[in-house]
Amino acid sequence: MRLKAFSSATRAAMLCLAGAAGLSALALGAPPASAAGLPGMRGHDHTGITVPDMAQAISFFTDILGCRKIMAFGPFSDDKGTFMQDALDVHPRAVITQISQIRCGFGSNIELFSYQSPDQQVVQPKNSDIGGYHIAIYVDDIKAADAYLKSKGVHTLFGPIPIGEGPAAGQAILYFKAPWGLQMEAISYPNGMAYEKGAPVKLWTPKDPAN
């Protein structure tokens, strides 16, 4: 099958989806963006991750973590022009073979990308590397989460680690890894965190997603 670049219809559909998301936020009474910030900013919509094996990634997020796959689309490429480079800052002949969007509970969405590119590098950064990252999943019971992950053969690191001092006191955390090395974290703070006492603004939490 010959791959094609984003069509004008696809771009229009993306704009429509973005507009619908903004109207939904208004309807839900979401707090407006700061006048000094990005115009119309409502919050974190999704995190995008490029994975080596789309089927493996979807299976991990859905079968192990309990997230839900919402939709998938693609492929996208530009056989002759520079659209991929101009729009995404990737190699002009890079191909997005598939994009899958998943939802995990009350958190923001996760967007999985499968790419093919002449200059593709296979690098999994550590948390200490510039550009390193991890995805944190809130759980009600960190010990139960730890036992579950171990029962599924998931690589877990030292923990759970309770935080007893400082503004983050009340947290318990556990790092673990997806099968392809993606760093992830289970986090829980059922009784809140120390900083919350007297804080004028609190961090967003999936425990209370409307606030």
C-alpha positions in Angstrom: 0.0 0.0 0.0 1.4 3.4 -1.0 1.7 5.7 2.0 0.5 9.3 1.8 1.1 12.5 3.7 -1.5 14.0 6.0 -4.4 15.1 3.6 -6.2 18.4 3.9 -9.2 16.5 5.2 -7.1 14.9 7.9 -5.8 18.3 9.0 -9.3 19.7 9.0 -10.5 16.8 11.1 -7.6 17.4 13.6 -8.7 21.0 13.9 -12.3 20.0 14.4 -11.2 17.6 17.2 -9.2 20.3 18.9 -12.1 22.7 18.7 -14.5 20.1 20.2 -12.0 19.5 23.0 -12.0 23.2 23.8 -15.8 23.4 23.8 -16.0 20.4 26.1 -13.6 22.1 28.6 -15.7 25.2 28.6 -18.9 23.2 29.2 -17.2 21.4 32.1 -16.3 24.7 33.7 -12.5 24.1 33.4 -10.4 26.9 34.8 -9.3 29.4 32.1 -5.7 29.7 31.1 -3.6 32.5 32.7 -3.6 35.7 30.7 0.3 35.5 30.7 0.4 31.9 29.3 -0.4 30.0 26.2 -3.7 31.4 24.8 -6.6 29.1 25.5 -4.5 26.6 27.4 -6.7 24.1 29.3 -4.3 21.4 30.4 -2.2 18.3 29.5 -4.0 16.4 26.7 -1.6 13.6 26.0 1.9 12.3 26.1 3.3 10.8 22.9 5.7 7.9 22.9 7.4 6.1 20.0 7.4 2.3 20.6 9.4 -0.5 18.9 6.4 -2.9 18.6 2.9 -1.4 18.6 1.1 -4.7 19.3 3.4 -5.3 22.3 2.8 -1.8 23.6 -0.9 -2.0 23.3 -1.0 -5.4 25.0 1.1 -4.0 27.9 -1.0 -1.0 28.5 -4.4 -2.7 28.1 -3.8 -6.3 29.3 -1.4 -5.6 32.1 -2.1 -2.0 33.2 -5.8 -2.0 32.4 -5.9 1.0 30.1 -8.2 1.2 27.1 -7.3 1.6 23.5 -9.6 4.3 22.1 -8.6 4.6 18.5 -5.9 4.1 15.9 -5.1 5.7 12.6 -2.3 6.0 10.0 -0.1 5.4 8.1 1.3 8.8 7.2 4.3 9.8 5.1 5.4 12.1 2.3 7.0 10.1 -0.6 8.6 13.1 -2.3 8.2 16.3 -0.3 9.4 17.6 3.1 6.1 17.6 5.0 7.3 15.1 7.7 10.4 17.2 8.3 8.5 20.5 8.3 5.6 19.4 10.5 7.3 16.9 12.9 11.1 17.6 12.6 11.8 14.0 11.5 13.6 12.6 8.4 11.7 13.6 5.2 11.2 9.9 4.3 10.1 8.9 7.8 6.9 6.9 8.0 4.4 6.8 10.8 3.0 3.3 10.4 0.4 3.7 13.1 -0.8 6.0 15.9 -2.8 4.5 18.7 -4.4 6.5 21.5 -5.1 5.0 24.9 -6.8 6.2 28.0 -5.7 5.1 31.5 -8.4 5.7 34.1 -8.9 9.4 34.9 -5.5 10.5 33.6 -4.6 12.3 30.4 -4.2 10.3 27.2 -1.2 8.4 26.0 -0.4 8.4 22.3 1.7 5.5 20.9 3.6 6.0 17.7 5.1 3.3 15.4 7.8 4.9 13.1 10.0 3.7 10.3 12.8 6.1 9.3 16.2 5.9 7.5 17.9 7.6 10.5 16.0 5.9 13.3 17.9 5.3 16.5 17.0 2.7 19.1 17.8 4.4 22.4 16.0 4.1 25.7 17.1 7.0 27.9 17.7 6.6 31.6 16.0 9.0 34.0 19.4 10.7 34.5 19.8 11.4 30.7 18.8 14.7 29.3 15.4 14.0 27.6 14.8 11.1 29.9 11.2 10.6 31.0 8.8 8.3 32.7 5.0 7.9 33.0 3.4 7.7 36.4 0.2 5.9 37.1 -1.8 6.7 40.3 -2.9 3.6 42.3 -5.0 3.4 45.4 -2.8 0.7 47.1 0.8 0.7 46.2 1.6 -2.6 47.9 -1.2 -4.3 46.0 0.1 -2.8 42.7 3.6 -4.0 43.5 2.4 -7.6 44.1 0.3 -7.5 40.9 3.1 -6.3 38.7 5.4 -9.0 40.1 2.8 -11.6 39.5 2.6 -10.5 35.8 6.4 -10.8 35.4 6.9 -7.0 35.1 10.4 -5.7 36.0 10.0 -3.7 39.2 12.7 -1.7 40.9 13.4 -1.2 44.6 10.3 -0.3 46.5 7.6 0.7 47.3 9.3 3.7 48.8 7.4 5.8 51.3 8.1 9.5 51.4 8.1 10.7 55.0 9.7 14.2 54.9 9.4 17.4 52.9 6.5 18.7 50.7 6.0 15.3 49.0 5.5 13.5 52.4 2.6 11.2 52.1 3.6 9.7 48.7 4.7 6.1 48.1 6.4 5.3 44.8 7.5 2.3 42.8 9.3 2.3 39.5 8.8 -0.4 37.0 9.5 -1.0 33.3 7.5 -1.8 30.2 8.8 -4.9 28.2 10.8 -2.6 25.8 12.4 -0.6 28.7 10.0 2.4 29.1 10.4 3.7 32.6 7.1 3.9 34.5 6.1 4.6 38.1 3.2 3.6 40.4 2.4 6.4 42.8 0.0 6.7 45.7 -0.9 9.4 48.2 -4.3 8.3 49.7 -4.1 10.9 52.5 -2.7 13.7 50.4 0.8 15.2 50.6 2.3 17.6 53.1 2.5 20.6 50.7 -1.3 20.7 50.4 -1.8 22.3 53.8 -2.3 25.9 53.0 -1.3 25.6 49.4 -3.2 28.2 47.2 -3.0 25.9 44.2 -2.7 22.1 44.4 -1.3 19.7 41.8 -3.9 18.0 39.6 -4.6 14.5 40.7 -6.6 11.6 39.1 -8.2 11.1 42.5 -10.2 14.3 41.9 -9.9 15.0 38.2 -12.4 17.9 38.1 -10.2 20.1 40.4 
